[in-house]
Amino acid sequence: MSRFTGSNWKVSRRLGYSISETGKELNKRPFPPGQHGQRRSKISEYGVQLQEKQRVRFTYGVNEKQFRKTFNEAKKMEGKQGANFLFLLESRIDNLVFRSGFARTRQQARQLVNHGHILLNGKKATIPSIRVKPGQVISIKEGSKDLVVIKEALEAVVARVEFISFDENANAATYVRLPERSEILPEIKENLIVELYNK
């Protein structure tokens, strides 16, 4: 399965959106990369929809096939398709490892999962796309608790999202409930992605 290995900062500048959700990528140079980055023409309606899709896809670090599959699953759920789609992406274990503070970025979280450092309800989870259900607990494997990257990430945590409950003593995070739309990616207009795929 292919995965993006290029510069996330360039992607963020091209899309005009911080895919790390920190805003650091756009602080110094808030314009697209390249020689003509500052004088690009107005994009079409399709271009706007595609750009919105790419913002979400790169934020969660999923490839096109996974992205479309998740979108189709959201179609079968009750409620708004766009919001359900984002909730499914938020429920991925690599995203929740990041949201819990065990990793500073989603890429780092994905690597922790791939390398077997993460437990889901006490069992090793090595597939980043595993969908976590409300009530399940994410923790660090006993032999991995002293990893420098995990310690540094936990020390750097300022605040956590409300749909995750964190136990400081056990270093474990519980996925309490599905997030509310207002709690995730406020700048994203998911209705544009729905329009793009439903053409």
Buried (B, 14 or more C-beta within 10 A) or exposed (E): EEEEEEEBBEBBBBBEBBBBBEEEBBEEEEEBBEEEEEEEEEEEEEEBBBBBBBBBBBBBBBEEEBBBEBBEEBEEEEEBBBBBBBBBBBBBBBBBBBBBBBBBBBBBBBBBBBEEBBBBEEEEBEEBBBBBEEEBBBBBBEEBEEBEBBEEBBEEEEEEBEBBBBEEEEBBBBBEEBBEBEEBBEEBBBBBBBBBBEE
